[in-house]
Amino acid sequence: MLTKTRYINAGGKLIDLDIPKVMGILNITPDSFFKGSRYNTDEEIISAAGQMLDEGAAMLDVGGYSSRPGAIKISKEEEERRVIGAIKLIRREFPDAVISVDTFRSDIALEAVLEAGAQMINDISGGDADKNMFSVVERLKVPYIMMHMKGDPTTMQNNPVYDDIIADILKYFGERIYRLRTSGLKDIIIDPGFGFAKTVNHNFELMRRLDDLQIAGLPLLVGISRKSMIWKTLDITADDALNGTTALHAIALSKGADILRVHDVREAVEAVRLVVKIKK
C-alpha cells in the first residue's frame, strides 16, 4: 500500500488531513434532493457560508447542477450563472475561505478558479463527462476531487452491476490517477461515490469495505450526508436523516475517511472530534 498523502495545497493554503476535515455543501439549485441545502439569493448564500465556516467547515463546495438521480440537465450558461456569482460572493465576504467548485464541465471549472477564486475542483464524473477536464486540471494544478460513477445522473441508477465493488472502483480510479500523476498533478482526492450508480446494498457493502480504498494512497472523501441509503433503510425522509448521517460519518471516519462532505457542519465536526479522541 502506498504511503497516504496527508496534505493538500489549496491556493497556497496547506490543509492538514491528519485530522479529518469537513466540507460544507452549498447547492445553488432549485432541485437538489435535500431542500435544506438549496441557497439561491445572495443573502441565503452569505448566511449559509458564514454559518458553515463558523461551525468549523474547512472547505465550502459550491455547485449549481443537481446530481440527484434523475436530475434535470441544465445548460452551461445556467450553471455558470448560478455558480460563478456565488463563488465570487463568498470570496468577497470570506476572503480566507477554501472554496471548491462542484462541476463536471471544464469551462466552468476553469472560470471558477481563474476568475471567481475557487481553489479546488470537485468532479462527480471523474473526467468522463467532459474530455477536456483533465487538461484543465493539469493546467490549473489545483486539488482535484475525482468521484466514481457509472453513466450520468439521468441513467446511473438503471440496474448498476459490479463484479466486486471495491476492485471495480479501484480499477476506475487507477487508470485516471496514472494519467493525472504523469501530468504532474499532486493533489488528487478520491470519492467512491455513495449513491451514484449504486443500490442501497452496494452502498452498505462499500461502507463495510471502505478501508480497502486506502491502498490508493490518496485522501478519501466521503459524501453520504442525508442520502437515500440512510432514509430508505430507516423508512424516513432526507429531512429526518441527520441522526443516521452522523452514525455513518463516525463509521466512515473509523475506516479512513479524510474529508466529510456534508449538509450539517456542526454535527459532522463533532463526530470528527469524538472519533479523533478515540483514536488518540
Secondary structure, 3 states (H helix, E strand, C coil): CCCCCCEEEECCEEEECCCCEEEEEEECCCCCCCHHHECCCHHHHHHHHHHHHHCCCCEEEEECCCCCCCCCCCCHHHHHHHHHHHHHHHHHHCCCCCEEEECCCHHHHHHHHHHHCCCEEEECCCCCCCCCHHHHHHHHCCCEEEECCCCCCCCCCCCCCCCCHHHHHHHHHHHHHHHHHHCCCCCEEEECCCCCCCCHHHHHHHHHCHHHHHHHCCCEEECCCCCHHHHHHHCCCHHHCHHHHHHHHHHHHHCCCCEEEECCHHHHHHHHHHHHHHHC
